[in-house]
């Protein structure tokens, strides 16, 4: 990667945030398109699994990365105002179908929230930070649908699945850029296959009656 030198020696914050915002909005738009396709019976778009371990035959329809530095202030687990606004755009439209979980009984749709951190600090603390941030995102999403608690999976990765590994011996600028990419929340739209005749939560199998 080539870096162009600027006269001031500093990167313009306005330009940097504009790039982050445009990239984020592009991912959100793609997320909506994929969900629309799923709702209309189109073929799912395969993406790499993050290893949720829910079951065999499950398929990821879409994953979207949300920059942790936008969602949260440095070292914090409470959502920043900009982060809340982003989640409202992504999940606040009731007509979009994003939080519609009915798959016709042959599958269950889950939203898996993955919390990722950088490699700075104690690993155990980073596991806790990743979970707390994933839980904070869940709390914001659940405001938009009463169905959410039954269809959410929370995962914490710490720095074990980096988006951009920090190159050994890299200078501070390169290392900080990589760590910034690694501090993120990933929302995975997962379709979980169910066995024929298997009842979904709250339902009964054919011939059975509720106690």
Backbone as a chain_set.jsonl record, in Angstrom:
{"seq": "XXXXXXXXXXXXXXXXXXXXXXXXXXXXXXXXXXXXXXXXXXXXXXXXXXXXXXXXXXXXXXXXXXXXXXXXXXXXXXXXXXXXXXXXXXXXXXXXXXXXXXXXXXXXXXXXXXXXXXXXXXXXXXXXXXXXXXXXXXXXXXXXXXXXXXXXXXXXXXXXXXXXXXXXXXXXXXXXXXXXXXXXXXXXXXXXXXXXXXXXXXXXXXXXXXX", "coords": {"N": [[0.845, -1.19, 0.0], [0.603, 2.211, -0.852], [1.424, 5.338, 0.549], [0.428, 8.659, 0.408], [2.088, 11.664, 0.962], [1.086, 14.332, 2.979], [0.909, 17.845, 3.163], [0.492, 18.942, 5.695], [1.026, 16.828, 7.327], [-0.841, 15.43, 8.73], [-3.824, 13.449, 8.744], [-6.882, 14.389, 7.32], [-9.593, 14.697, 9.438], [-12.277, 14.993, 8.763], [-12.468, 14.022, 6.119], [-11.682, 11.356, 6.534], [-13.706, 10.321, 8.244], [-15.841, 10.609, 6.527], [-15.284, 8.701, 4.582], [-15.449, 6.35, 6.13], [-18.145, 6.483, 6.875], [-19.497, 6.365, 4.377], [-18.69, 3.824, 3.484], [-19.837, 2.259, 5.487], [-22.602, 2.79, 5.151], [-22.925, 1.663, 2.623], [-22.561, -1.073, 3.184], [-24.749, -1.484, 4.864], [-26.893, -1.015, 3.109], [-26.493, -3.16, 1.364], [-26.976, -5.238, 3.139], [-29.741, -4.945, 3.612], [-30.688, -5.534, 1.027], [-29.97, -8.241, 0.715], [-31.486, -9.395, 2.778], [-34.031, -8.819, 1.845], [-34.05, -10.465, -0.382], [-33.938, -12.984, 0.845], [-36.411, -13.025, 2.177], [-38.079, -13.223, -0.005], [-37.66, -15.696, -1.018], [-35.376, -16.122, -2.526], [-32.183, -17.404, -3.608], [-29.75, -17.956, -1.099], [-26.954, -15.902, -0.338], [-23.794, -17.066, -0.053], [-21.492, -16.629, 2.587], [-18.388, -16.397, 4.426], [-18.41, -18.373, 7.376], [-18.473, -17.424, 10.829], [-18.135, -19.225, 12.77], [-20.237, -19.876, 14.696], [-21.314, -22.184, 15.654], [-23.913, -23.189, 15.773], [-25.334, -25.223, 14.431], [-25.254, -28.066, 12.127], [-25.583, -27.586, 8.627], [-26.505, -25.035, 8.706], [-26.729, -21.723, 7.37], [-25.101, -18.778, 6.42], [-26.576, -15.829, 5.563], [-25.88, -13.181, 5.26], [-23.281, -10.992, 6.337], [-22.442, -8.159, 8.199], [-20.099, -5.685, 8.956], [-19.687, -3.432, 11.576], [-18.047, -0.534, 12.444], [-16.27, -0.473, 15.448], [-15.223, 1.827, 16.608], [-16.957, 3.775, 15.836], [-19.391, 3.009, 16.891], [-18.906, 2.951, 19.63], [-17.437, 4.91, 22.244], [-13.926, 5.297, 22.987], [-12.796, 2.526, 24.769], [-15.24, 2.188, 26.026], [-18.426, 0.692, 26.935], [-20.972, 1.479, 26.594], [-23.363, 2.546, 24.209], [-22.492, 4.915, 21.735], [-23.922, 8.082, 20.669], [-23.833, 8.299, 17.816], [-23.579, 5.612, 17.166], [-26.04, 4.553, 18.062], [-27.723, 5.863, 16.277], [-26.984, 4.688, 13.866], [-27.782, 1.995, 14.236], [-30.495, 2.412, 14.495], [-31.111, 3.178, 11.878], [-30.586, 0.801, 10.584], [-32.268, -1.13, 11.757], [-34.668, 0.075, 12.429], [-36.82, 0.407, 10.676], [-39.892, -0.836, 10.355], [-41.15, -1.964, 8.18], [-39.216, -3.068, 6.606], [-38.537, -5.725, 6.965], [-36.301, -6.718, 8.206], [-36.282, -7.531, 10.867], [-38.056, -9.614, 10.79], [-38.759, -12.808, 11.539], [-39.951, -15.154, 10.691], [-39.724, -18.145, 9.039], [-41.306, -19.985, 7.771], [-41.423, -22.448, 9.065], [-39.572, -24.408, 8.292], [-37.068, -23.627, 8.828], [-35.09, -21.671, 11.076], [-34.519, -18.286, 11.691], [-31.737, -16.455, 12.721], [-30.118, -13.732, 14.362], [-26.834, -13.127, 14.756], [-24.668, -11.656, 16.948], [-21.493, -10.504, 16.96], [-18.813, -9.682, 19.015], [-15.825, -7.965, 18.665], [-12.428, -7.217, 19.519], [-9.353, -5.251, 19.721], [-5.837, -6.222, 19.924], [-4.746, -5.179, 22.185], [-4.059, -5.04, 25.612], [-5.284, -7.186, 28.326], [-6.161, -10.507, 27.571], [-8.417, -11.867, 28.719], [-9.889, -9.706, 29.689], [-10.494, -8.478, 27.296], [-12.153, -10.38, 26.127], [-14.365, -10.069, 27.789], [-14.981, -7.383, 27.242], [-15.652, -7.559, 24.523], [-17.988, -9.11, 24.702], [-19.655, -7.447, 26.281], [-20.0, -5.248, 24.619], [-21.267, -6.445, 22.429], [-23.619, -7.17, 23.721], [-24.638, -4.657, 24.34], [-25.26, -3.719, 21.778], [-27.244, -5.575, 21.137], [-29.207, -4.785, 23.022], [-29.995, -2.343, 21.934], [-31.061, -3.148, 19.476], [-33.225, -4.751, 20.25], [-35.14, -2.966, 21.017], [-36.681, -2.512, 18.849], [-38.251, -4.673, 18.188], [-40.33, -7.142, 19.652], [-39.797, -9.771, 19.223], [-37.103, -10.185, 19.102], [-35.453, -11.11, 21.404], [-35.736, -13.938, 21.336], [-34.353, -14.717, 19.133], [-31.698, -14.074, 18.97], [-28.163, -14.418, 19.097], [-25.312, -14.149, 21.047], [-21.876, -13.475, 20.738], [-18.453, -13.475, 21.698], [-15.225, -12.578, 20.661], [-12.823, -11.477, 21.374], [-9.585, -10.699, 20.335], [-9.253, -12.765, 18.592], [-10.186, -13.324, 16.029], [-9.181, -11.474, 13.891], [-9.921, -8.746, 11.68], [-7.974, -7.507, 10.219], [-4.888, -8.605, 10.548], [-2.264, -7.536, 12.739], [0.748, -6.628, 11.409], [3.837, -8.184, 12.236], [6.344, -6.264, 13.797], [5.533, -3.92, 12.583], [5.166, -0.371, 11.921], [3.908, 2.295, 14.071], [1.745, 3.655, 12.883], [0.71, 1.891, 10.911], [0.078, -0.301, 12.555], [-1.844, 0.819, 14.282], [-3.864, 1.429, 12.459], [-4.627, -1.135, 11.62], [-5.532, -2.197, 14.052], [-7.691, -0.541, 14.515], [-9.442, -1.396, 12.512], [-9.964, -3.924, 13.502], [-11.412, -3.576, 15.839], [-14.609, -4.0, 16.168], [-18.104, -4.616, 15.5], [-19.752, -7.428, 14.412], [-22.582, -8.292, 12.619], [-24.375, -11.068, 11.976], [-26.49, -12.627, 9.743], [-28.189, -15.424, 10.133], [-29.414, -18.487, 8.957], [-30.965, -21.141, 10.368], [-31.157, -24.52, 10.002], [-33.909, -26.749, 10.491], [-34.991, -29.944, 11.717], [-37.157, -32.202, 9.919], [-40.469, -32.122, 11.126], [-39.681, -31.155, 13.529], [-40.434, -29.079, 16.192], [-40.723, -25.543, 16.431], [-39.548, -23.1, 18.833], [-42.008, -22.649, 21.32], [-43.979, -23.856, 19.846], [-45.888, -26.853, 19.04], [-45.348, -30.3, 18.182], [-46.83, -32.118, 15.408], [-49.842, -33.744, 16.413], [-49.291, -33.507, 19.074], [-50.144, -32.04, 22.227], [-50.25, -29.034, 24.105], [-49.105, -28.9, 27.477]], "CA": [[0.0, 0.0, 0.0], [1.377, 3.437, -0.92], [0.864, 6.448, 1.285], [0.793, 9.96, -0.125], [2.422, 12.594, 2.02], [0.32, 15.562, 2.987], [1.728, 18.97, 3.604], [0.321, 19.153, 7.129], [1.49, 15.645, 8.046], [-1.957, 14.813, 9.429], [-4.935, 13.057, 7.9], [-8.072, 15.183, 7.603], [-10.594, 13.889, 10.137], [-13.535, 15.034, 8.032], [-12.391, 13.103, 4.979], [-11.612, 9.979, 7.038], [-15.03, 9.911, 8.705], [-16.717, 10.502, 5.359], [-15.001, 7.401, 3.963], [-16.003, 5.325, 7.011], [-19.603, 6.557, 6.818], [-19.944, 5.884, 3.075], [-18.487, 2.374, 3.461], [-20.817, 1.671, 6.388], [-23.914, 2.866, 4.523], [-22.929, 0.693, 1.525], [-22.78, -2.394, 3.774], [-26.111, -1.549, 5.368], [-27.764, -1.17, 1.947], [-26.35, -4.542, 0.898], [-27.647, -6.061, 4.139], [-31.172, -4.889, 3.333], [-30.952, -6.221, -0.239], [-29.892, -9.68, 0.951], [-32.642, -9.791, 3.574], [-35.197, -8.788, 0.952], [-33.975, -11.671, -1.205], [-34.295, -14.127, 1.681], [-37.848, -12.976, 2.429], [-38.804, -13.56, -1.232], [-37.336, -17.058, -1.435], [-34.241, -16.197, -3.427], [-31.06, -18.197, -3.132], [-28.926, -17.244, -0.142], [-25.591, -15.596, -0.742], [-22.904, -17.688, 0.914], [-20.377, -15.861, 3.082], [-17.665, -17.219, 5.388], [-19.002, -18.47, 8.705], [-17.604, -17.02, 11.925], [-18.029, -20.296, 13.744], [-21.168, -19.76, 15.804], [-21.53, -23.512, 16.194], [-25.325, -23.425, 16.063], [-25.709, -26.546, 13.966], [-24.865, -28.421, 10.78], [-26.549, -27.217, 7.614], [-26.866, -23.638, 8.824], [-26.157, -20.937, 6.285], [-25.037, -17.345, 6.633], [-27.114, -15.084, 4.435], [-25.142, -11.934, 5.117], [-22.616, -10.455, 7.512], [-22.08, -6.755, 8.056], [-19.195, -5.199, 9.989], [-19.913, -2.067, 12.022], [-16.814, -0.107, 13.127], [-16.421, -0.274, 16.881], [-14.882, 3.196, 16.976], [-18.13, 4.602, 15.561], [-20.464, 2.59, 17.793], [-18.554, 3.144, 21.031], [-16.276, 5.731, 22.579], [-12.765, 4.48, 23.314], [-12.824, 1.812, 26.038], [-16.562, 2.217, 26.63], [-19.372, -0.352, 26.536], [-22.259, 2.127, 26.323], [-23.447, 2.981, 22.828], [-22.363, 6.331, 21.429], [-25.081, 8.569, 19.906], [-23.699, 7.924, 16.4], [-23.844, 4.18, 17.081], [-27.483, 4.357, 18.172], [-28.343, 6.332, 15.036], [-26.717, 3.682, 12.832], [-28.641, 0.834, 14.485], [-31.862, 2.821, 14.183], [-31.246, 3.126, 10.418], [-30.518, -0.584, 10.144], [-33.327, -1.975, 12.304], [-35.819, 0.847, 12.864], [-37.915, 0.407, 9.705], [-40.691, -2.051, 10.572], [-41.58, -2.519, 6.889], [-38.072, -3.601, 5.858], [-38.434, -7.179, 7.128], [-35.036, -7.107, 8.822], [-36.569, -8.221, 12.121], [-39.11, -10.598, 10.58], [-38.014, -14.06, 11.715], [-40.74, -16.297, 10.252], [-39.146, -18.838, 7.887], [-42.232, -20.991, 7.276], [-41.365, -23.686, 9.825], [-38.499, -25.307, 7.859], [-35.807, -23.088, 9.303], [-35.177, -20.563, 12.009], [-33.59, -17.211, 11.355], [-31.094, -15.884, 13.891], [-29.139, -12.664, 14.217], [-25.698, -13.407, 15.627], [-23.899, -10.436, 17.175], [-20.117, -10.851, 17.33], [-18.004, -8.581, 19.53], [-14.387, -8.118, 18.398], [-11.569, -6.168, 20.072], [-7.984, -5.318, 19.214], [-4.969, -7.099, 20.714], [-4.152, -4.414, 23.283], [-4.629, -5.353, 26.918], [-5.37, -8.57, 28.789], [-7.09, -11.28, 26.745], [-9.678, -12.11, 29.418], [-10.62, -8.44, 29.722], [-10.995, -8.237, 25.948], [-13.328, -11.248, 25.96], [-15.475, -9.427, 28.486], [-15.323, -6.171, 26.496], [-16.353, -7.977, 23.307], [-19.351, -9.52, 25.055], [-20.426, -6.3, 26.756], [-20.367, -4.434, 23.464], [-22.283, -7.195, 21.686], [-24.858, -7.073, 24.491], [-25.14, -3.291, 24.182], [-25.889, -3.671, 20.463], [-28.495, -6.33, 21.279], [-30.183, -3.973, 23.741], [-30.517, -1.335, 21.011], [-31.872, -3.809, 18.45], [-34.456, -5.301, 20.833], [-36.136, -1.905, 21.145], [-37.453, -2.417, 17.613], [-39.1, -5.853, 18.001], [-40.464, -8.021, 20.81], [-39.328, -11.105, 18.837], [-35.643, -10.232, 19.071], [-34.777, -11.945, 22.408], [-35.783, -15.363, 21.004], [-33.664, -14.969, 17.86], [-30.379, -13.449, 19.042], [-27.04, -15.164, 19.658], [-24.223, -13.232, 21.351], [-20.559, -14.107, 20.716], [-17.3, -12.614, 21.911], [-14.033, -13.154, 20.03], [-11.619, -10.717, 21.734], [-8.842, -10.4, 19.102], [-8.905, -14.062, 17.996], [-10.556, -13.361, 14.607], [-8.981, -10.099, 13.421], [-10.221, -8.391, 10.295], [-6.677, -7.209, 9.61], [-3.832, -8.905, 11.518], [-1.212, -6.535, 12.896], [2.007, -7.216, 10.932], [4.927, -8.124, 13.216], [7.345, -5.246, 13.54], [4.991, -2.795, 11.831], [5.266, 0.901, 12.634], [2.723, 2.632, 14.865], [0.633, 4.049, 12.021], [0.143, 0.673, 10.319], [-0.504, -1.1, 13.636], [-3.068, 1.479, 14.76], [-4.888, 1.283, 11.425], [-5.106, -2.517, 11.689], [-6.301, -2.368, 15.289], [-8.963, 0.152, 14.342], [-10.297, -2.298, 11.725], [-10.307, -5.109, 14.293], [-12.425, -3.19, 16.835], [-15.814, -3.961, 15.35], [-19.227, -5.502, 15.785], [-20.246, -8.102, 13.214], [-23.94, -8.83, 12.725], [-24.509, -12.18, 11.032], [-27.854, -13.099, 9.515], [-27.984, -16.866, 10.048], [-30.591, -19.33, 8.803], [-30.688, -22.398, 11.059], [-32.016, -25.585, 9.5], [-34.597, -27.572, 11.483], [-35.312, -31.278, 11.238], [-38.584, -32.362, 9.613], [-41.293, -32.438, 12.271], [-39.176, -30.53, 14.746], [-41.215, -27.889, 16.526], [-40.008, -24.338, 16.775], [-39.839, -22.693, 20.207], [-43.366, -22.165, 21.538], [-44.927, -24.625, 19.05], [-45.949, -28.275, 19.35], [-45.266, -31.195, 17.037], [-48.152, -32.649, 15.01], [-50.37, -34.779, 17.286], [-49.015, -33.209, 20.467], [-50.904, -30.945, 22.821], [-49.5, -28.342, 25.135], [-49.516, -29.318, 28.826]], "C": [[0.883, 1.242, 0.0], [0.666, 4.543, -0.168], [1.341, 7.756, 0.661], [1.028, 10.923, 1.025], [1.608, 13.862, 1.862], [1.177, 16.664, 3.582], [1.657, 19.162, 5.113], [0.851, 18.005, 7.964], [0.414, 14.941, 8.803], [-3.071, 14.514, 8.448], [-6.171, 13.864, 8.283], [-9.153, 14.33, 8.225], [-11.908, 13.867, 9.381], [-13.557, 14.064, 6.879], [-12.396, 11.66, 5.435], [-12.984, 9.492, 7.477], [-16.016, 9.796, 7.564], [-16.54, 9.156, 4.683], [-15.618, 6.285, 4.795], [-17.522, 5.296, 6.892], [-20.136, 5.994, 5.511], [-19.816, 4.364, 2.991], [-19.531, 1.68, 4.33], [-22.205, 1.675, 5.76], [-24.024, 1.886, 3.346], [-23.209, -0.709, 2.056], [-24.217, -2.54, 4.269], [-27.096, -1.738, 4.226], [-27.705, -2.6, 1.422], [-27.05, -5.507, 1.844], [-29.151, -6.108, 3.887], [-31.519, -5.653, 2.057], [-30.958, -7.727, -0.044], [-31.101, -10.156, 1.751], [-33.918, -9.784, 2.745], [-35.22, -10.052, 0.091], [-34.375, -12.902, -0.419], [-35.802, -14.177, 1.89], [-38.647, -13.399, 1.202], [-38.357, -14.891, -1.829], [-36.187, -17.165, -2.409], [-33.143, -17.028, -2.799], [-30.193, -17.365, -2.201], [-27.535, -17.015, -0.709], [-24.643, -16.129, 0.319], [-21.787, -16.734, 1.289], [-19.672, -16.697, 4.134], [-18.337, -17.207, 6.754], [-17.988, -18.034, 9.75], [-17.576, -18.062, 13.035], [-18.944, -20.143, 14.933], [-21.48, -21.114, 16.416], [-22.975, -23.818, 16.496], [-25.751, -24.805, 15.599], [-25.24, -26.794, 12.547], [-25.97, -28.013, 9.803], [-27.015, -25.78, 7.718], [-26.15, -22.843, 7.739], [-26.227, -19.451, 6.617], [-25.536, -16.634, 5.385], [-26.314, -13.817, 4.187], [-24.456, -11.609, 6.423], [-22.252, -9.006, 7.227], [-21.214, -6.353, 9.237], [-19.508, -3.74, 10.3], [-18.693, -1.632, 12.828], [-17.046, 0.176, 14.608], [-16.139, 1.145, 17.312], [-16.013, 4.17, 16.682], [-19.238, 4.286, 16.554], [-20.191, 2.969, 19.246], [-17.402, 4.141, 21.161], [-15.149, 4.806, 23.039], [-12.883, 3.866, 24.706], [-14.175, 1.711, 26.694], [-17.43, 1.058, 26.136], [-20.773, 0.201, 26.322], [-22.24, 2.679, 24.906], [-23.28, 4.49, 22.717], [-23.589, 6.789, 20.641], [-25.012, 8.203, 18.428], [-23.997, 6.441, 16.206], [-25.326, 3.873, 17.158], [-28.19, 4.766, 16.886], [-28.161, 5.314, 13.918], [-27.636, 2.472, 13.007], [-30.107, 1.169, 14.235], [-32.111, 2.773, 12.672], [-31.347, 1.68, 9.941], [-31.734, -1.395, 10.568], [-34.63, -1.232, 12.623], [-37.001, 0.854, 11.917], [-38.691, -0.903, 9.823], [-41.09, -2.721, 9.268], [-40.44, -3.17, 6.108], [-37.958, -5.117, 5.937], [-37.162, -7.642, 7.79], [-35.26, -7.903, 10.109], [-37.787, -9.125, 12.01], [-38.46, -11.972, 10.554], [-38.762, -15.294, 11.232], [-40.145, -16.891, 8.977], [-40.038, -19.977, 7.394], [-42.131, -22.332, 7.952], [-40.242, -24.628, 9.439], [-37.138, -24.843, 8.342], [-36.09, -21.986, 10.308], [-34.124, -19.524, 11.639], [-33.07, -16.589, 12.643], [-30.238, -14.69, 13.477], [-28.041, -12.913, 15.241], [-24.87, -12.131, 15.732], [-22.532, -10.828, 17.727], [-19.386, -9.605, 17.812], [-16.528, -8.866, 19.352], [-13.625, -6.949, 19.031], [-10.22, -6.196, 19.346], [-7.15, -6.187, 20.16], [-4.288, -6.378, 21.871], [-4.841, -4.792, 24.586], [-4.674, -6.845, 27.199], [-6.46, -9.303, 28.009], [-8.438, -11.472, 27.446], [-10.525, -10.839, 29.48], [-11.214, -8.124, 28.358], [-12.177, -9.148, 25.611], [-14.556, -10.607, 26.6], [-15.928, -8.174, 27.739], [-16.095, -6.518, 25.229], [-17.784, -8.379, 23.593], [-20.206, -8.321, 25.46], [-20.864, -5.403, 25.6], [-21.409, -5.141, 22.6], [-23.628, -7.101, 22.392], [-25.47, -5.679, 24.372], [-25.828, -3.115, 22.827], [-27.228, -4.406, 20.488], [-29.574, -5.491, 21.958], [-30.798, -2.901, 22.844], [-31.444, -1.973, 19.98], [-33.215, -4.255, 19.024], [-35.523, -4.229, 21.033], [-37.097, -1.878, 19.958], [-38.348, -3.633, 17.365], [-39.125, -6.699, 19.261], [-39.967, -9.434, 20.508], [-37.83, -11.284, 19.024], [-35.027, -11.151, 20.127], [-34.753, -13.433, 22.082], [-34.972, -15.709, 19.762], [-32.272, -14.355, 17.821], [-29.371, -14.413, 19.649], [-25.901, -14.166, 19.863], [-22.906, -14.002, 21.418], [-19.481, -13.066, 21.023], [-16.05, -13.318, 21.388], [-12.738, -12.585, 20.604], [-10.884, -10.37, 20.434], [-8.514, -11.673, 18.322], [-9.297, -14.186, 16.528], [-10.425, -11.951, 14.027], [-9.395, -9.913, 11.967], [-8.936, -8.108, 9.531], [-5.59, -7.471, 10.649], [-2.779, -7.799, 11.555], [0.111, -7.15, 12.464], [3.091, -7.11, 11.996], [5.939, -7.05, 12.825], [6.848, -4.035, 12.776], [5.108, -1.506, 12.633], [3.922, 1.243, 13.263], [1.523, 2.954, 13.99], [-0.075, 2.828, 11.439], [-0.558, -0.164, 11.385], [-1.817, -0.491, 14.128], [-4.2, 1.354, 13.746], [-5.48, -0.119, 11.452], [-5.973, -2.72, 12.929], [-7.651, -1.676, 15.203], [-9.953, -0.695, 13.543], [-10.8, -3.471, 12.568], [-11.329, -4.809, 15.388], [-13.74, -2.995, 16.096], [-16.889, -4.845, 15.959], [-19.675, -6.104, 14.458], [-21.644, -8.634, 13.491], [-24.131, -9.836, 11.599], [-25.971, -12.596, 10.942], [-27.759, -14.586, 9.198], [-29.316, -17.584, 9.929], [-30.25, -20.717, 9.336], [-31.676, -23.447, 10.576], [-32.654, -26.333, 10.664], [-34.94, -28.919, 10.872], [-36.804, -31.368, 10.906], [-39.363, -32.789, 10.848], [-40.841, -31.827, 13.568], [-39.926, -29.234, 15.001], [-40.29, -26.729, 16.826], [-40.362, -23.955, 18.208], [-41.252, -22.14, 20.334], [-44.408, -22.921, 20.758], [-44.916, -26.076, 19.508], [-45.844, -29.075, 18.062], [-46.658, -31.677, 16.664], [-48.6, -33.777, 15.934], [-50.143, -34.536, 18.75], [-49.904, -32.07, 20.934], [-50.037, -30.306, 23.904], [-49.992, -28.772, 26.501], [-50.35, -28.232, 29.485]], "O": [[1.828, 1.317, 0.785], [-0.557, 4.668, -0.243], [2.535, 7.93, 0.416], [0.232, 10.977, 1.962], [1.46, 14.395, 0.763], [2.059, 16.416, 4.404], [2.657, 19.508, 5.742], [1.102, 18.163, 9.159], [0.69, 13.943, 9.468], [-3.251, 15.218, 7.455], [-6.469, 14.003, 9.469], [-9.593, 13.349, 7.626], [-12.589, 12.841, 9.353], [-14.544, 13.358, 6.672], [-13.037, 10.816, 4.809], [-13.391, 8.383, 7.131], [-16.934, 8.977, 7.616], [-17.514, 8.533, 4.26], [-16.238, 5.373, 4.248], [-18.122, 4.224, 6.818], [-21.106, 5.236, 5.511], [-20.716, 3.689, 2.492], [-20.053, 0.63, 3.954], [-22.914, 0.671, 5.826], [-25.099, 1.338, 3.099], [-23.992, -1.454, 1.467], [-24.828, -3.597, 4.112], [-28.033, -2.528, 4.343], [-28.732, -3.185, 1.076], [-27.652, -6.486, 1.401], [-29.764, -7.174, 3.941], [-32.536, -6.345, 2.01], [-31.832, -8.421, -0.563], [-31.679, -11.199, 1.443], [-34.784, -10.64, 2.92], [-36.279, -10.637, -0.137], [-35.07, -13.774, -0.941], [-36.408, -15.244, 1.792], [-39.771, -13.883, 1.337], [-38.634, -15.185, -2.992], [-36.029, -18.197, -3.06], [-33.172, -17.319, -1.603], [-29.927, -16.196, -2.48], [-27.011, -17.835, -1.463], [-24.686, -15.688, 1.468], [-21.195, -16.097, 0.418], [-20.274, -17.615, 4.691], [-18.778, -16.161, 7.231], [-16.787, -18.245, 9.584], [-17.05, -17.805, 14.118], [-18.496, -20.265, 16.072], [-21.872, -21.188, 17.58], [-23.258, -24.623, 17.382], [-26.471, -25.494, 16.321], [-24.869, -25.86, 11.837], [-27.154, -28.091, 10.13], [-27.834, -25.338, 6.913], [-25.094, -23.247, 7.254], [-27.264, -18.936, 7.035], [-24.995, -16.811, 4.294], [-26.095, -13.427, 3.041], [-24.977, -11.911, 7.497], [-21.803, -8.677, 6.129], [-21.549, -6.643, 10.386], [-19.584, -2.91, 9.394], [-18.336, -2.295, 13.802], [-17.915, 0.969, 14.97], [-16.737, 1.632, 18.271], [-16.029, 5.277, 17.22], [-19.945, 5.186, 17.008], [-21.115, 3.269, 20.003], [-16.516, 4.207, 20.309], [-15.397, 3.666, 23.432], [-13.049, 4.576, 25.698], [-14.276, 1.203, 27.811], [-17.199, 0.513, 25.057], [-21.67, -0.534, 25.909], [-21.228, 3.214, 24.453], [-23.85, 5.249, 23.5], [-24.24, 5.963, 20.001], [-26.029, 7.834, 17.84], [-24.595, 6.051, 15.204], [-25.827, 3.033, 16.411], [-29.135, 4.108, 16.452], [-29.068, 5.098, 13.115], [-28.205, 1.979, 12.033], [-30.877, 0.307, 13.81], [-33.19, 2.377, 12.232], [-32.096, 1.372, 9.014], [-32.188, -2.26, 9.819], [-35.6, -1.858, 13.047], [-38.092, 1.269, 12.309], [-38.194, -1.959, 9.431], [-41.345, -3.925, 9.249], [-40.676, -3.763, 5.056], [-37.344, -5.734, 5.066], [-36.95, -8.846, 7.931], [-34.515, -8.837, 10.403], [-38.472, -9.38, 13.0], [-37.69, -12.274, 9.643], [-38.237, -16.4, 11.358], [-40.073, -16.214, 7.951], [-39.566, -20.852, 6.668], [-42.711, -23.297, 7.455], [-39.966, -25.571, 10.179], [-36.162, -25.59, 8.271], [-37.194, -21.445, 10.37], [-32.984, -19.86, 11.317], [-33.84, -16.241, 13.538], [-29.702, -14.654, 12.369], [-28.29, -12.909, 16.446], [-24.424, -11.59, 14.72], [-22.422, -11.403, 18.81], [-19.34, -8.594, 17.11], [-16.026, -9.885, 19.826], [-14.125, -5.825, 19.069], [-9.977, -7.04, 18.484], [-7.685, -6.807, 21.08], [-3.354, -6.911, 22.471], [-6.069, -4.855, 24.649], [-4.173, -7.658, 26.422], [-7.553, -8.772, 27.813], [-9.487, -11.264, 26.835], [-11.746, -10.898, 29.338], [-12.308, -7.567, 28.267], [-13.093, -8.743, 24.896], [-15.644, -10.606, 26.024], [-17.128, -7.929, 27.616], [-17.078, -5.855, 24.896], [-18.694, -8.043, 22.836], [-21.352, -8.198, 25.027], [-21.971, -4.865, 25.609], [-22.333, -4.502, 22.096], [-24.664, -6.968, 21.741], [-26.692, -5.541, 24.311], [-26.855, -2.444, 22.733], [-28.219, -3.93, 19.935], [-30.725, -5.485, 21.52], [-31.98, -2.583, 22.973], [-32.487, -1.412, 19.646], [-34.238, -4.146, 18.348], [-36.697, -4.558, 21.202], [-38.182, -1.302, 20.038], [-39.133, -3.624, 16.417], [-38.086, -6.952, 19.87], [-39.739, -10.216, 21.431], [-37.341, -12.412, 19.096], [-34.135, -11.925, 19.781], [-33.835, -14.132, 22.51], [-34.909, -16.876, 19.375], [-31.725, -14.14, 16.74], [-29.681, -15.136, 20.595], [-25.563, -13.418, 18.945], [-22.82, -15.044, 22.067], [-19.606, -11.904, 20.636], [-15.843, -14.505, 21.64], [-11.665, -13.136, 20.36], [-11.488, -9.805, 19.522], [-7.608, -11.674, 17.488], [-8.789, -15.071, 15.838], [-11.426, -11.308, 13.71], [-9.236, -10.809, 11.139], [-8.821, -8.427, 8.348], [-5.386, -6.649, 11.542], [-2.449, -7.205, 10.528], [0.566, -8.107, 13.09], [3.252, -6.05, 12.603], [6.336, -6.946, 11.665], [7.651, -3.201, 12.359], [5.145, -1.531, 13.864], [2.922, 0.567, 13.02], [0.4, 2.57, 14.316], [-1.303, 2.738, 11.469], [-1.653, -0.678, 11.156], [-2.788, -1.211, 14.363], [-5.36, 1.192, 14.123], [-6.693, -0.284, 11.324], [-7.031, -3.346, 12.854], [-8.64, -2.162, 15.751], [-11.146, -0.718, 13.845], [-11.917, -3.952, 12.376], [-12.044, -5.713, 15.82], [-13.964, -1.956, 15.475], [-16.624, -5.696, 16.808], [-19.944, -5.382, 13.498], [-21.866, -9.34, 14.475], [-24.057, -9.491, 10.419], [-26.607, -12.882, 11.957], [-27.301, -14.967, 8.12], [-30.239, -17.328, 10.702], [-29.355, -21.386, 8.819], [-32.887, -23.285, 10.724], [-32.022, -26.53, 11.702], [-35.153, -29.029, 9.665], [-37.622, -30.695, 11.532], [-38.958, -33.721, 11.544], [-41.513, -31.95, 14.591], [-40.034, -28.39, 14.112], [-39.215, -26.902, 17.399], [-41.364, -24.428, 18.745], [-41.656, -21.271, 19.561], [-45.602, -22.691, 20.949], [-44.041, -26.485, 20.272], [-46.202, -28.594, 16.987], [-47.568, -31.654, 17.492], [-47.815, -34.683, 16.213], [-50.701, -35.235, 19.596], [-50.357, -31.245, 20.14], [-49.205, -30.964, 24.529], [-51.191, -28.992, 26.675], [-50.789, -28.396, 30.623]]}, "num_chains": 1, "name": "protein.A"}
